[in-house]
């Protein structure tokens, strides 16, 4: 006679096994090792963009780093006698999010002695294993019209859903001189898989158009020993070679607080997490920014940072950042302040006494490129808002005006404003 409890017992045993099987199926694959071939190749502007260009990449541990570059020609003759320089290599062992002891060689080099407003070809490798040849153009030494792209947080589903926004921006403004990223490039500061998605989202575009990021709070990790209570991810300075001209008294802000001058525009990155949380370094950062704005030979000034001075949600306020920066922005009539963090879209002008007409105050923007969304609240400072909208922004700079245009991820016009010097 069959025991009546046997089917129930078998069902119970199967049920107990299901979570184990499910967990095994959902376990992420192991990280792929860094390749012998160069990968994650990216250009960054230096403080001298008319005569220099920085390049960073990674490869297998133990690899050397070499850059070859030459003035590009219409035919293949440029490959015959390129200049060759050695990169600085950090053969690193990192405890990334997915595994302890991940190894890779990170390479950084600056191509110097370049001619202004000229096209160069370059490749990177170890002397045997090379990338393809990429091209870039140096800045002109004097003010000339150009355009750049501004991206808000990519952060989540970076390759799956945020990449379309970035790629549409390049489709529309492929001649952009550079791209700025307003922080939270990834969601988890040390997740190598997320950094891999960020680099895959841009692919070869990062290797031919300089990318200029500022860090967000998701590029930081809690660190009670740090003055700000958190430390910058170890992958930041290994993956980017940004201008090292921030406030000397805030060494934590090296290559996060920086500036460069580009064809009549002063572009300034402010490390918002440091400014917000590093009480000891805040005064030095304010003094540094005051000096940059007071002694600015350029007609136009753009500041970009992660935490908004004016948020797209009234419940997400950053008073320390606003108190630190707004008096300087008002005093020196900064033209554009480009921000992230709030996962919505808002744009408006604010002057010394509050919300203002576009020609009476500095223009503040909050934008998001990735799919993570927060609702945009009722805002007295904003002239244009949008909820649940991934966007990219194209800014055209001429000697007489800044033309700001925002587009949705599908390429539809979202917002625009033309700014003239006050």
C-alpha positions, 0 to 999 in steps of 0.5 A: 500500500502506498503511503499517503504522506509520500507525495506531500513529503516529495512536494516539500522536498522539491519546494526546499530545493527551489530556492537553492536552484533559483539562487544558482541560476541568478548568481552573476557570472564571474568577472572576465579578466582584463584583456591582453588587448587594450580596453576601456580606452578613453580621452580626457582634456587636460588644462591645455587642450590646444596642445595636449590630450590625455588617454587612459586604458586598461589591459591584462596585469603585467602589461606595459603601456605605450601610445603612438600618435601622429598628425592625421593625414587623408591617406595612411602615411601617418602610420610610417613614423608616429611619435611613441611615448610610454604610459604610466602604469598602475598594475593594480589589485582591487577589491571590486564589488564582484570579487576580491583581488581583481587584477588589471593594469591601468595605463595613463599618458598625456600626448604633448607638443600638439598643434592647436586645432589639428587632427591627430591619430593615435593608438595604445597598446603594449608594443605588440597588442595594439588598439585600432587607430583613433582620431581627435581634434585639439582645441583652437588657441583662441575663441571659436564656435564649438559645441559640447554635450551634457549628460546627467546620471547614467547610473542604472541599467547603464548598457541596457537602457542608458546607452541609448541616450548617450548614443542619440546625443552622439548621433545628433552632435557627433562633432561635439568637442567633449562630453560632460557627465554630472556624476553617478556614472555607476550605481555601486562605486566599485562594481567593475561590471557596472564600470564595464557597462559604462565604457561599453555604452560609449565604446569607441566614442569615448576614445575619440571624443574627450569625456569630462566627468565630475563624481557623484555620491555613488562614486564614493564609499563610506570611510570613517577615516576620511574628512568627508566621511567617504572616499572616492572609488579607487577606480576613478583616478585609474580610469580617468586622467583629468586636470590636476589643478584643484585646491591644494588644501583639498587633496581628496579632490584631486582630479574631481575639482578641476578646470580647463579653458576651451575656446573662450569657455572656462569649464569648472568641475566642483566635487559636490560630495566633498563640498557637501561633507568635507567641512575642513576642506570647504573653505579651501574649495570656495577660495579656489573657485573664487580665484578661478572666477575672479581671474577668468579671461574667458567670455563664458563660464560653465560650472558642473557638479552632481548635487543641485543648488536648486533641485527638481524635487523640493524634498531633495535639498542641498543647502550646504552646496547652495550656501557655498556656491551661490554667492560666487555664482551671483557675484561673477555672473556664471552663465550655466550651472549643470547638475545631476542627482535628482533623476528628473528634468528642470531648467530655470534662471536664478539671480541674487534675489531669487527666480529671474528671467533668463537674461537676469540670472544664472541658468541652472539645469538638472537632468538625467540620462539613465532610466532611474526616475523621480517625480519632479515637484512644483518648482518656483525657480524652474521655467521648464520641467519634465518627469520620467524623461531621459534626456541629453543636452547640446550646448553651442558656444559662440563669441556672442551667445550660448545656445542650450538645447535639451532633447529626449532619449528619442531625439525629440526637442524638450527645451531650449534657451539662448543666453547672451552675456549679462 
